[in-house]
């Protein structure tokens, strides 16, 4: 990458830019200006890569001063990436205290790339819906005369979650 700044040193500035690191952060999604990574349901972590497409070593670190509680660790927090190489970073999450909407956080990656000293990455976490089966009444007493009784099965968990169930008799003389 060559940048020409005649007012700031001419050829010397161009030579410095020829031998500079160039950070590229990629996740599972997002856009080039705001890549993203996702800890999906059933996963306890998400990963992203830091790539150096420049001609000098890339020094990088993650600003971890104000991380949300659901990000339990980031490994590694800093590193050096040689030219044309990449490093994988793992973000471990804890869903404790999160509701079914999940959450997201914009992580800031700091580097010595002269053209892009700060690179954002959106970290997202999904939380599974809660399904809570409720049966009313909780017990059926047929006594001597009843042959049919009704009961109600509901999902008292998160709205919008589909509850699949099957009723099976516990005794052979009961028919479902």
C-alpha positions as CSV (number, residue, x, y, z in Angstrom):
1,X,0.0,0.0,0.0
2,X,1.5,3.3,-1.0
3,X,0.3,6.6,0.3
4,X,1.8,9.8,-1.0
5,X,1.8,12.8,1.4
6,X,4.0,15.4,-0.4
7,X,3.4,17.9,2.4
8,X,4.5,15.5,5.1
9,X,7.9,14.3,3.9
10,X,7.5,13.2,0.3
11,X,9.6,10.1,-0.5
12,X,10.4,9.3,3.2
13,X,6.7,9.1,4.0
14,X,6.1,6.9,0.9
15,X,8.9,4.6,2.0
16,X,7.4,4.3,5.5
17,X,4.1,3.3,4.1
18,X,5.6,0.6,1.9
19,X,6.8,-1.2,5.0
20,X,3.8,-0.9,7.3
21,X,1.4,-3.4,8.8
22,X,-2.2,-3.6,7.5
23,X,-4.9,-5.1,9.7
24,X,-7.8,-7.0,8.4
25,X,-10.3,-8.4,10.9
26,X,-12.8,-11.1,9.8
27,X,-15.5,-12.9,11.7
28,X,-18.5,-15.0,10.6
29,X,-20.5,-12.2,9.3
30,X,-21.1,-8.5,9.3
31,X,-19.6,-6.0,6.7
32,X,-16.0,-5.1,5.8
33,X,-16.4,-1.9,7.9
34,X,-18.0,-3.8,10.9
35,X,-17.2,-7.5,10.9
36,X,-19.1,-9.7,13.4
37,X,-18.7,-13.0,15.2
38,X,-21.5,-15.0,16.9
39,X,-21.6,-17.4,19.9
40,X,-24.7,-19.3,18.7
41,X,-27.0,-21.5,20.8
42,X,-25.0,-24.5,22.0
43,X,-21.7,-22.8,21.6
44,X,-19.7,-21.3,24.5
45,X,-17.3,-19.2,22.3
46,X,-16.9,-17.3,19.1
47,X,-13.8,-16.8,17.1
48,X,-12.4,-14.2,14.7
49,X,-9.1,-13.7,12.9
50,X,-6.7,-10.8,12.7
51,X,-4.8,-10.9,9.5
52,X,-1.7,-8.8,8.5
53,X,-1.8,-7.9,4.8
54,X,1.0,-5.4,5.1
55,X,4.8,-5.7,4.8
56,X,5.8,-5.2,8.5
57,X,4.9,-6.9,11.8
58,X,1.4,-6.0,13.1
59,X,1.2,-5.3,16.8
60,X,-2.4,-5.5,18.1
61,X,-4.3,-5.6,21.4
62,X,-7.9,-5.6,22.5
63,X,-9.4,-2.9,24.6
64,X,-10.8,-4.9,27.5
65,X,-11.4,-2.0,29.9
66,X,-15.2,-2.1,29.7
67,X,-16.2,-5.6,28.6
68,X,-19.8,-6.7,29.5
69,X,-20.1,-9.4,32.1
70,X,-21.2,-12.0,29.5
71,X,-17.8,-11.9,27.9
72,X,-15.9,-14.2,30.3
73,X,-12.6,-14.2,28.5
74,X,-10.7,-13.3,25.3
75,X,-7.6,-15.3,24.3
76,X,-5.2,-13.9,23.4
77,X,-5.7,-10.3,24.3
78,X,-2.8,-9.1,22.3
79,X,-0.2,-10.3,19.8
80,X,2.1,-9.8,16.9
81,X,1.2,-11.0,13.4
82,X,3.9,-11.4,10.7
83,X,3.2,-10.2,7.2
84,X,0.8,-12.4,5.2
85,X,-0.2,-14.4,8.4
86,X,-3.2,-14.4,10.7
87,X,-4.0,-15.2,14.3
88,X,-7.3,-16.6,15.6
89,X,-8.8,-15.0,18.7
90,X,-11.4,-16.8,20.9
91,X,-14.1,-14.9,22.8
92,X,-15.7,-17.1,25.5
93,X,-19.2,-16.2,26.7
94,X,-21.5,-16.9,29.6
95,X,-25.2,-16.6,29.1
96,X,-25.9,-16.2,32.8
97,X,-28.2,-13.2,33.4
98,X,-29.1,-12.7,29.7
99,X,-32.7,-12.9,28.5
100,X,-33.8,-14.6,25.3
101,X,-32.9,-11.5,23.2
102,X,-29.2,-12.3,23.7
103,X,-26.8,-9.4,23.5
104,X,-24.1,-7.8,21.4
105,X,-21.0,-5.7,22.1
106,X,-18.6,-3.7,19.9
107,X,-15.1,-4.9,20.7
108,X,-12.3,-2.5,19.7
109,X,-9.0,-3.9,18.3
110,X,-6.1,-1.5,18.6
111,X,-3.1,-1.9,16.2
112,X,-0.1,-0.1,14.8
113,X,-1.6,-0.1,11.3
114,X,-0.9,3.6,10.4
115,X,-4.1,3.8,8.3
116,X,-6.4,2.0,10.8
117,X,-5.3,2.2,14.4
118,X,-8.7,1.0,15.7
119,X,-10.8,-1.7,14.2
120,X,-14.3,-2.5,15.6
121,X,-15.7,-6.1,15.8
122,X,-19.3,-6.8,16.8
123,X,-19.5,-9.8,19.2
124,X,-23.0,-11.3,19.4
125,X,-24.4,-14.0,21.7
126,X,-27.7,-15.9,21.2
127,X,-29.6,-17.3,24.1
128,X,-31.9,-20.3,23.8
129,X,-35.5,-19.8,24.5
130,X,-36.8,-21.2,27.7
131,X,-39.5,-23.9,27.5
132,X,-41.4,-24.6,30.7
133,X,-44.1,-27.3,30.5
134,X,-47.0,-26.7,32.8
135,X,-49.8,-29.3,33.2
136,X,-53.1,-28.4,35.0
137,X,-54.3,-30.1,37.0
138,X,-51.1,-31.9,37.9
139,X,-53.0,-35.0,38.8
140,X,-56.1,-36.7,37.4
141,X,-58.3,-38.7,39.7
142,X,-60.9,-40.8,37.8
143,X,-62.5,-42.3,40.9
144,X,-65.1,-45.0,40.2
145,X,-67.4,-43.2,37.7
146,X,-65.3,-41.0,35.5
147,X,-64.0,-42.4,32.2
148,X,-62.8,-39.1,30.7
149,X,-61.0,-36.2,32.3
150,X,-59.4,-33.1,30.6
151,X,-56.1,-31.5,31.4
152,X,-54.3,-28.5,29.9
153,X,-50.6,-28.4,28.8
154,X,-49.0,-25.0,28.3
155,X,-45.6,-23.5,27.7
156,X,-45.0,-21.0,30.4
157,X,-41.5,-20.2,29.0
158,X,-40.5,-17.5,26.5
159,X,-43.2,-16.3,24.1
160,X,-42.9,-17.6,20.6
161,X,-41.2,-20.8,21.4
162,X,-42.8,-23.9,20.0
163,X,-43.4,-26.6,22.5
164,X,-43.5,-30.2,21.1
165,X,-44.7,-33.0,23.4
166,X,-46.4,-36.4,23.4
167,X,-48.8,-37.7,26.0
168,X,-48.2,-41.4,26.8
169,X,-50.2,-43.4,29.4
170,X,-48.3,-44.7,32.4
171,X,-50.7,-47.6,32.9
172,X,-52.0,-50.0,30.2
173,X,-55.7,-49.3,31.0
174,X,-55.2,-45.6,30.1
175,X,-55.7,-44.6,26.5
176,X,-54.3,-41.4,25.0
